[in-house]
């Protein structure tokens, strides 16, 4: 192998590990919510702001993921689902991870600031809440899930803030929709990953255990998710509206998730929790698409 080929191979490998450190696929899916929020909020479409929102969103989320993995490196090495991440595997050093995360954060916040300072502020807040508050709490209390739902709910409203440079009832509603969605989604993951999480000392179900109490919490928060999902149909959320047909469709998606939540109550098998997790992903994506279509018809 020639020196040039070897150098190219090393560079390619480094880029791949950086992508894995930032969880590019997850970052992209999270940014979909910001894109949906922007499309729902814009009055005059600005391609520059739209592209910067995507770039800023992906890099800020990737930086958060990197900081999270740096803190959890030793615990990640204990779990099957995370032991092959770049840091526990040793394919990236902590120094490299620090450099990557800081560069990504600088790029991301700069892009968001160019749109407007409020967008950058909420982007920075999401990083602080996720990496500095949520991550250390994970091994201490199940309340970490509640704390983590705050940064997790910011991307959807961030798109509206980027479009309007404003925080009002509309942004609060978008925030609430993604906030309550996270509980059935993440608790489903915590259910079927319970034994793996326990290896690292994580007990993230609401009662800390796979029991009826946790199952009931999932049902209750799924009901809240459905309620805020159709709330704009009642004309009390400002310019964020939803037609009766849209409300029926969003409600139907919510009932699909609720059905899976009751299935978990009746049968606590991990495979049922996986179905709940996938249905929650379908709900969030479907809800946002319905809202977008509903705006333009």
N, C-alpha and C positions, 0 to 999 in steps of 0.2 A: 504494500500500500504506500503510495507516494505521500510526502508531507502535506501537499495541498488537499489530497483526498482525506487524510487523517484529520486535518483541521476542519474541513467541511463536515465530516462525520461528528466531531466533537461539538461543533456549533449547532448542528441539527439536533443532537441529543440534548443539549442544554435547552434549546427552545422547547422541545417536547416536554422536558421536565418542568419548565416554567409554566407551560400551559396546564400541566397536571397540578402544579402548585396552586394556580389561580382558579382551578376547576372551570375551565372555559365553557364547557357545555352548560353547567349550572349558572354561570354568570350570564350567558346568553339568554337562557330561559327566564332569569330574573328580569333582565332588561326588557323582555317582551312586555312586562307589566308597565314599565315606564313608557314604552312606545304607545301602548294602549291608552295610558293616561294623557299623553300628548295629543293623540288623535281625538280624544274626547274633549279636550280643553281648548284647542287652538281656535282662534278667530281668523287669523291670517297665517297660512302655513309658511313656515320659514325653514327651508331645506338646510341651511347652515346650522341652525339650532337643533334641528331634528338629528342630523348626523353627529353633532357634538354630544347630544344627549345619549346616543348609542355608544359612542366612544367613551365618554365619561362614565356612563353607567357600567359598562363592561369592565373598565380598568379599576373603578372604585370597588366594585364587588369582588374582583379578582384580588385586589390588595387586601380586602377584609378576609377573604379565604386564606390568603397566605399568612397573614398575622395570626389567624386562628390556628393554623397548622403549626406555626412556630411555637405557640404556647402549649399546644397539645402533643408535641412530638413524642414524648415518652409514653403518654397514654395511647396514642395512635398505634404505637408498636405492639401493644397488647391485644388489639382487636383485629379479627380477620378482615373486616371491611375496610380497615385503614392502614394495616401494617405495610402495605406496598406503596404508600404515598412517598413522594421524593425524600422527605426529611428522615423518617424512620428507616427508610431503605438506604439512605446515605448517598443518593444520586445527586442531591444538592446539599451544600453546606448551609449552616445557619447564617453565615456571613452573606452568602449569595442570596438567601431568602430575604434577608433584611434589605439588601440593595434592590432586589426586584420589587418588593412590596412598597418601598419608599418611592421608587421611580413610577410605579403604576399609580400610586396615590397622588403624586404630584401631577401626572398627566391627567388623571381623572378629574381632580378638583379644579385644575386650570380650565379644562374643557367646560365643566359645569359653571364655573364662575363667568366665563365668556358669555354664557346664555343669560344669566343674571345671578347676583350674589345670593339670593334666597335659595336657588337651586343648589349652589355649592354648599351653603350652610346645611341644608338637609342631607346632602351627600356625606359631608363630614360627620354630621351627627350619627348617621347610620353606621359609619365605621367605628366611632367611639363606643356606641352602645353595643355593637356586635363583638368587637375585638377586645375592648377594655372592660366591659361590664358583663355581658352574657357569657363569654368564654370562660372566665375564671369561676363563674357561678355554677357552671354545669356539673362539676363534681361535688358541689355542696348542697344543692337543693333543687327539687323539681320546679321551683318557682323560676328557675332560669328560663324555662320555656316561655313563661309569661313575659319576662324581660326581653328575650330574643324575638318575640313577636313584634316588638316595636321597630327595630331596624328592618325586620323582614317585611313590614307593611309599608315602609317608606317608598320603595320603587314605584308603586302604582300611583301614588299621589305626586311623586316627583315629576312625572310627565306633565301633569296639570300645572304644577308650579312653574315648570320650564315654559309652558305655553302662555300662562297668564301672569307670571310674576306676582302671584297672589295666594294667600292662604285663607280659605273661607269654608263655608259649609260643604262645598263640593269636594274640596281636598280632604276635609275631615271624613266625608262619607267614603271616598275611595280608600282612605287609610283604614277605616273600620272594616270595610269589606275584605281586605287582604289580611287584616289583623285577626279577625275571628276565623278566617279560613285556615290559618296556620295550625290551630289546635287539633282538629281532627286529622289534618295531614301529618303533623309531626308526631302526635301520639300514636298514630298507626305505625309509623316507622319505629318509634320507641317500643312498641308492643312486639313486633316480629324480630326486632334486634335486641331484645331484652337481655338475653344471655351474653351476647357479644359486648353490649354496653357495660354489663356488670363486671366484665373482666378489667375494665378501666375505672371502675368505681362510679359509673354514671347510672343513676336511677331517675329517669326523666318522666315516667308516667305520673299523673297527678297524685296518686296515693303511694307512689314509689314501687308499686307491685302490679302484676297482671291479675287484677281482681275486679269484682263487680263495681266497686267505687270508681275505678279508672274508666270502665266501660260506660258508666252513667255520665261521667264528666264529658266523654267524647260525644255522647248523644246531645247533651245540653248545649255544648259549644257548636255543634253542627246546626242546631235549631237557631242559635244566634247568627250563624253564618248565613243561613237561608233568609232570616229576617232582614239583615242589613243588605243582602243581595237584591231584594225587591223594593227596598225603601224608596228609591227615587221614583217609583211608579205612583207614589202618593202625593207628589208635587210639593214636597217639603224640603227638598235638597237643592234649592236654587236652580242654576242652569244645568245641573246634572239631572237628566230626566230619563224615564223609561216608559215605553208604551205598555198598555195592557197585554198585548201579545208577547212583548219582550219579557214582561214580568212572569207570564205563564211559562215561558221557555226557561228562564233562569230558575224559577221555582221547581220546574221538573228536574233540572240538573241537580238542584239541592236535594230533592227527594231521593234521587239516585244515591247520593252520598249518605243520606239518612238511612236508607235501606241497608246499606253496607254497615253502618254503625250499629243498627239493631241486629244485623247478622252476627256482628262481633259480640254483642251482648248475649246472644243465644248460643254461640259457638266460638269460644276463645282461641281457635286455632290460628297459627301464624299466617296461614294461607288466606284466611278471611281478612286479617289486618292488611295484607298486601293488596287485596282487592279494594279495601277502603282507601288505601294510599293512592292507588291508581285512579279511583273514582274522584278523589279530591283534586288531583291534577287535571282531570277532564273537566271538572266543575269550574276551576279557576280560568282555564283557557277558554272554555266554552262561554262562560259568563262575560268575559272581556270582549270576545268576538261578537256576542249578541248585542252588547252595549254599543260597540262601534257600528254595526250594521243598523241598529235601531236609530242611531243619530242621523243617518243619511237617507233614511227612507220615510 
